[in-house]
């Protein structure tokens, strides 16, 4: 008898770009609520493979986050309060 184990196949759903799927959603640096979905609690930009954005929209999101940071709509880093 062969002594090999069968591996269970894991099927993961393909991530879909939110901006391609919903045409009403726009990448805008003046809308920090939308941009906050693409940053961590620490303020880092979430990479494309995790967020599910296409390359085109990930570039737009990144530039929008950087613009929002420069005019103080979004923080560069999380404020750590040690109390």
JONORRA-V356978 format. One line per field, one symbol per residue. ss: DSSP state (a for helix, b for strand, c for the rest). phi: phi as a letter, one per 20 degrees, with the letter a starting at -180 (. if undefined). psi: psi as a letter, one per 30 degrees, with the letter a starting at -180 (. if undefined). A space follows every 10 residues. Layout:
ss: ???
phi: ???
psi: ???
This chain:
ss: cccccccccc cccccccaaa accccccccc caaaaaccbc ccccbccaaa acccaaaaaa aaaaaaaaaa cccccccccc ccc
phi: .fdceeeffd ddfffdffff fdfffcebfe dffffffdce ffoffffffe fnffffffff ffffffffff dmecffbfee ddc
psi: kkilkkkkkj jkkkkkkeee ejffkkjkff ifeefffgll ffgkkklefe fglleefeee eeeeeeeeef ghfllelkjj jj.
